[in-house]
Amino acid sequence: GPKGVDKMLISSTSDVVVTNDGATIVKEMDVDHPAAKLVVETAKVQDSEVGDGTTSAVVFTGFLLEKAEKLLDQKVHPNTIIEGYRKAEALALSLSKEIATKVSPEDRKYLRDVAFTTLASKYFAPNMDKVIDVAMDAIFSIAERNGESYNIDLSNVKFVKKRGESTEDVELIKGIVLDKEVPSPSMPKLVEDAKIAVIDFGLDVEKGEITAKLSITSPEQIREALEEQAKQVKAMVDAIAKTGANVVISQMGIDDM
């Protein structure tokens, strides 16, 4: 529907997306016309560079194209139209600098107002203050001062979606979140002051490249073989434990012993 209310998008595979976010809508659109693709790319660039204003970018682009079409109908050469738009762009940028308000990065009240404007159309209305506080804390956690400004790499912020009661459950974790199932109830779900070891080998007994057969004739031999495997794994675990690591991350196998 119009006027900023939610839209329901249904894909060819019957996937349903309900949103009023311009960036989400253009990403879900399947367009073939070259001009339409340029408009979609404009919205995507707006979203990646600014994080807001995608709908305004699309509407403004459509307005410019509409006016350009009328000029073309009046036999105005395309190059003349382009030159006029470039002059208008330069004037708009100049005026923007004149009317812009300089804001200190430490002015959290002003930044909260900016965040509120951005999030006002999203689904966070009941818990807006909580979401804004978490978002601002996340940004200031990764911000690196560069003179009077800050360098911010948004790739250092990761979003992990988990089912909860409401947006009141949103939480900032200044660390690493492993979105995995816990294989054993004895494993801790939270480790503070973690010393992490990232290894490129498995904590199990590897099978050799040479095919061999082991003849076992008694239960004692089975027990001895299993004990030997356990000793090898324990030796690797002890070596890691001596480093002081209390979190081990590996893509390889880990023995259940």
C-alpha positions in Angstrom: 0.0 0.0 0.0 1.0 3.7 -0.3 1.9 6.2 2.4 4.6 4.1 3.9 2.5 1.3 5.2 3.7 -2.3 5.0 3.8 -4.2 1.7 3.6 -7.9 1.1 6.0 -9.2 -1.5 5.5 -12.8 -2.8 8.2 -14.3 -4.9 7.9 -16.9 -7.7 8.8 -19.5 -5.1 6.0 -18.3 -2.7 8.5 -16.7 -0.3 6.7 -13.9 1.6 8.3 -10.7 2.8 6.4 -8.1 4.7 8.2 -4.7 4.8 8.0 -1.0 4.2 11.7 -0.6 3.8 12.7 0.7 0.4 16.0 -1.1 0.4 14.4 -4.5 1.0 11.7 -3.9 -1.6 14.2 -3.0 -4.4 16.4 -6.0 -3.5 13.4 -8.3 -3.9 12.4 -6.8 -7.2 13.1 -8.7 -10.4 13.5 -6.1 -13.2 14.7 -6.5 -16.8 14.6 -3.0 -18.2 18.1 -1.3 -18.2 16.7 1.9 -16.9 14.9 0.1 -14.1 18.1 -1.7 -13.2 19.9 1.6 -12.9 17.2 2.8 -10.4 17.5 -0.4 -8.4 21.3 0.0 -8.3 20.9 3.7 -7.2 18.8 2.5 -4.2 21.3 -0.2 -3.3 24.2 2.3 -3.4 22.2 4.7 -1.2 21.5 1.9 1.3 25.2 0.7 1.4 26.7 4.2 1.6 24.1 6.0 3.8 21.9 3.3 5.3 18.7 5.2 4.8 16.8 7.2 2.2 16.4 4.5 -0.4 12.8 5.3 -1.0 13.6 9.0 -1.4 16.4 8.1 -3.8 14.1 6.1 -6.0 11.3 8.7 -5.9 13.7 11.5 -6.7 15.3 9.5 -9.6 11.8 8.9 -11.0 11.0 12.6 -10.7 14.2 13.5 -12.7 13.4 10.9 -15.3 9.9 12.3 -15.6 11.1 15.8 -16.2 13.8 14.6 -18.6 11.1 12.8 -20.6 9.1 16.1 -21.0 12.3 17.9 -22.1 12.9 15.2 -24.7 9.4 15.6 -26.0 10.2 19.3 -26.5 13.2 18.2 -28.7 15.8 19.2 -26.1 19.1 17.3 -26.8 19.9 14.6 -24.1 23.4 16.1 -23.6 21.8 19.4 -22.8 19.6 17.8 -20.2 22.5 15.9 -18.7 24.6 19.2 -18.5 21.6 20.9 -16.8 21.3 18.1 -14.2 25.0 18.3 -13.5 24.8 22.0 -12.9 21.9 21.4 -10.6 23.8 18.7 -8.7 26.8 21.1 -8.2 24.4 23.8 -6.9 22.6 21.4 -4.6 25.9 20.1 -3.1 27.0 23.7 -2.6 23.8 24.7 -0.8 23.9 21.5 1.3 27.3 22.5 2.7 26.0 26.0 3.5 23.0 24.8 5.4 24.6 21.7 7.0 24.9 21.6 10.8 28.3 20.3 12.1 27.8 17.7 14.8 30.3 16.4 17.2 30.7 12.6 17.2 30.5 12.8 21.0 27.0 14.5 20.9 25.0 11.4 21.7 21.8 13.3 22.0 21.9 14.6 18.5 23.0 11.2 17.2 20.0 9.7 19.1 17.7 12.0 17.2 19.3 10.9 13.9 18.9 7.2 14.9 15.3 7.8 15.9 14.5 9.4 12.5 16.0 6.4 10.7 14.3 3.8 12.9 10.9 5.5 13.2 9.4 3.6 10.2 10.7 0.2 11.3 9.2 -2.3 13.7 10.9 -1.1 16.9 8.4 1.5 18.1 7.5 -0.1 21.4 11.2 -0.5 22.4 12.8 2.3 20.3 15.0 3.6 23.1 16.5 0.2 23.8 17.2 -0.5 20.2 18.8 2.9 19.7 21.0 2.5 22.8 22.2 -0.9 21.6 22.9 0.5 18.1 24.8 3.5 19.4 26.8 1.4 21.8 27.7 -1.0 18.9 28.9 1.9 16.7 31.0 3.5 19.5 32.5 0.1 20.3 34.1 -0.2 16.8 34.7 3.5 16.1 38.4 4.5 15.7 39.2 8.2 16.2 40.9 9.9 13.2 41.6 13.5 14.2 38.2 15.1 14.7 36.3 12.3 13.0 35.9 8.6 13.4 36.6 5.7 11.1 33.8 3.1 11.3 33.9 -0.3 9.6 30.4 -1.7 9.8 31.6 -5.1 8.8 32.8 -5.4 12.4 29.2 -5.5 13.5 27.4 -8.8 13.0 23.7 -9.4 13.5 22.5 -12.8 14.9 18.8 -13.3 14.8 17.3 -15.6 17.4 13.6 -16.1 18.3 12.7 -14.1 21.4 9.8 -12.4 23.1 10.2 -9.0 21.6 12.7 -6.4 20.5 13.2 -5.7 24.2 15.5 -8.8 24.1 18.0 -7.2 21.7 21.5 -7.3 23.2 25.0 -6.1 22.3 27.7 -8.7 22.8 31.2 -7.3 22.7 32.8 -10.5 21.7 32.1 -13.5 19.5 28.7 -15.2 19.1 28.7 -18.7 17.8 25.3 -19.4 16.4 25.6 -23.2 16.9 23.8 -25.9 18.9 25.6 -27.0 22.1 26.5 -30.7 21.5 26.9 -31.3 25.3 25.0 -29.9 28.3 28.3 -29.7 30.1 29.6 -27.1 27.7 29.3 -23.4 28.9 27.1 -21.1 26.9 29.1 -18.0 28.0 32.8 -17.6 28.4 34.2 -14.3 29.7 37.8 -13.2 29.3 38.1 -16.0 26.8 41.5 -17.2 25.5 40.7 -18.5 22.1 42.7 -21.1 20.2 41.9 -21.4 16.5 43.3 -24.7 15.2 43.5 -26.1 11.7 43.5 -29.8 12.7 41.0 -32.1 14.4 41.1 -33.3 18.0 40.7 -36.9 17.0 42.7 -39.8 15.7 43.3 -39.4 11.9 43.1 -42.4 9.6 46.3 -43.1 7.8 46.7 -42.9 4.1 48.0 -46.5 4.0 45.3 -49.1 4.2 45.9 -51.5 7.0 44.0 -54.3 8.7 44.0 -54.8 12.5 43.3 -58.3 13.7 41.5 -58.3 17.1 40.9 -61.6 18.8 39.7 -60.6 22.3 37.7 -57.9 24.1 40.9 -56.8 25.8 42.5 -55.8 22.5 39.5 -53.7 21.7 39.8 -51.9 25.0 43.5 -51.4 24.5 42.9 -49.9 21.0 40.3 -47.5 22.3 42.6 -46.5 25.2 45.4 -45.8 22.8 43.2 -43.5 20.7 42.1 -41.8 23.9 45.7 -41.2 24.9 46.5 -39.6 21.6 43.5 -37.3 21.8 44.3 -36.5 25.5 47.9 -35.6 24.5 46.6 -33.0 22.0 44.1 -31.6 24.5 46.8 -31.3 27.2 49.1 -29.5 24.8 46.3 -26.9 24.1 45.4 -26.6 27.8 49.0 -25.7 28.6 48.7 -22.6 26.4 45.9 -21.3 28.7 43.2 -21.5 26.0 39.7 -22.1 27.3 37.9 -21.9 24.0 39.0 -24.0 21.0 37.6 -23.4 17.5 38.1 -25.9 14.7 36.4 -26.9 11.5 37.7 -30.4 11.8 36.5 -33.3 13.9 36.5 -33.4 17.7 36.5 -36.7 19.5 33.6 -37.4 21.8 35.8 -38.8 24.6 
